[in-house]
Amino acid sequence: MRKLVSATLAAGLMAAGITTSRADAPSCATVRAADIGWTDIQLTTATASLLLKAMNYKMTSSLLGLSVSYASLKGGQIDVFLGNWRPAQNIEFKDFFDKKWVDVLATNLTGAKYTLAVPDYVAAAGVRSFDDLAKFPDQFSKKIYGIEPGTNQPLLDMVAKGAHGLSGWTIVESSEQAMLAQVKRAVERKEWIVFLGWQPHPMNLNLKMDYLTGGDEEFGPDFGGSTVWTLARPGYAADCPNVAKLFENLIFDVDQENAGMKMMLDGGATAEAAATALIHAKPENLEKWLNGVTALDGTPALAKVRDALVK
């Protein structure tokens, strides 16, 4: 009976041109996010944080490894994670999706890619595919440069089973910044190097680089053609529907992320400063991101966010 009355009331309000509130409970006022240290995820998470702050919410970010991020979503210690790169992560974390240990909120980016790359002079010398690497073990010192531990599993599995003739090679695991610094030094000296590359990222603007073919088994077709998804802890959308609606709406594009990440990596901007600059450059995004979203008090979010972020 209560559901019938609520549905009837909602229908009456809509007929009268009045929208019903999606206001969250006070327990939803703090949103806990996972930050895995990748520049693109720092940028998108900072964008969400700016919007939520203007909506009178608070967002906290915890710097976690990828495996810990998934475990924290499953255990309820983290609410959201904006960095589910597909298909690369869906192999290692298949159980999390099959067993509903995490919920999927949205695809926040399309047109990404994620696979091995080399400088253009290495490609010109004959390294065009994964299979070509094994022809030049001495030039590469049998090393492939990856990023944070917990992220390089497709490469570790590749070497462990000797795929592409790469048995005995080493996957050098480090931070994104350390890997890029190593690539920059190699390029300055015209040394050979193979590394994990991806887009969006300003490396595509700053480096003359070629992505390698033949890595479909490790990273999927089309040079690891990827989408990036937003995940939540199980039941989060039911517990906090208004915040969940924001994350469902929060969709980015490759050019936008490239620009913001370049501000951070080349210009020294903080993630928050870069996210603010992108909002100023394209304020029309706010209408899409905040469609059907309210502030914590139940009032429309768009006006509050515009007042706070678009001067």
FENCOR-V846906 format. One record per helix or strand. SS is the DSSP state (H for helix, E for strand). FROM is the first residue (numbers start at 1). LEN is the number of residues. If there is no record, write none. Layout:
BEGIN
ss;from;len
SS;FROM;LEN
SS;FROM;LEN
END
This chain:
BEGIN
ss;from;len
H;2;14
H;26;3
E;30;6
H;39;16
E;58;6
H;66;10
E;80;7
H;88;5
H;94;5
E;102;18
H;120;5
E;129;1
H;130;11
E;143;3
H;153;8
H;163;3
E;170;3
H;176;13
E;194;6
H;203;4
E;209;3
E;213;1
H;216;4
H;221;4
E;226;8
H;236;4
H;241;9
H;254;12
H;271;11
H;285;5
E;294;1
E;300;1
H;301;9
END
